[in-house]
Structure formats: C-alpha cells, structure tokens
Amino acid sequence: MIAVEAGAWEPQEKLETRVAGAVGAVIAELDLRSGASELGVTFTDDRSMRALNRQWRGKDKPTNVLSFPAFPDPSPSRIPPMLGDIVIAFETVRREATLDAKPFDHHLTHLLVHGLLHLLGYDHETDDDADHMEATERRVLARLAIADPYTATDRSE
C-alpha cells in the first residue's frame, strides 16, 4: 500500500513503480521465496517525519527514512506475510540528494531499499552489520543501474 501524505512527491503511479522496482530488486538479490506480503510505504514531509522520529526514536529532528517492522525477527529466507511500514520525508531526501549531487530518484530508491532491508532484519548498529547491509544495498542498486550510494557521505539512519 502506497500513501502520499504530504510533500511535493511525483505522482502516485510513479511512486508505485519505483517501490515495485526496489522491492523486486531486493527479492531477486536476496533470492527470497516470495508469497503474498503486505508492505506500507508512506511518502510524507519533514514536519510529519520529525514527529515520528521524536515519538519512536527520541530524536527531535526529521530523518530521511524510518522503518517499522511488523515482526521483530523475520526469517532470512522467506518474506513474512506482513513486512511493515516505510516512511520517507520529501524535503530531507531532496536536500541530501542535492548536497551529495545525486539524482533525486536514485537517492529515493536507495532509501526504499534501505528501509526494506530494515524490515527484513538488516541493521547497521555495529560495523560488521553496517558493512553487510551496505554491501547488500550496493548489489541491489547495481541491479537497478544506480551507482554506489556510499561514494558520498551516507545519511541513512
């Protein structure tokens, strides 16, 4: 399910195509057995994201992407029936893309992949976990002909 809550996002049909591409690339790269699964993606603005970040992470500032997994420990080989929700903030994504001289759509796709990997149990709390997650992101994005996002400053949280 895709929801455009706030922000100057492209039309919903384009966002749906972008989400489907990111999800498909993650499934292919991880060789996941797929079945019917629910995923919510909300496209919002910095104001709403700041409130969510404050409520759920205790950080009173907007961030680019937040993930809310439906299950705490998903199976590494199978997509659960409900993945959870990803929320992305327009202004932060635009600002980061501009600062890092990246195409907006490439940065957005990276954040969709990043958020989805969190829903699948990936994290970056330790250096080893971060290295593993970033390597996976690089491979997924390469499938989509998107350059390595970590050649510039990483802003994903």
Secondary structure as UniProt FT lines:
FT   STRAND          2..4
FT   HELIX           12..30
FT   STRAND          38..44
FT   HELIX           46..57
FT   STRAND          65..69
FT   STRAND          82..89
FT   HELIX           90..99
FT   TURN            100..101
FT   HELIX           104..119
FT   TURN            120..121
FT   HELIX           127..143
FT   TURN            144..145
FT   HELIX           149..151
//
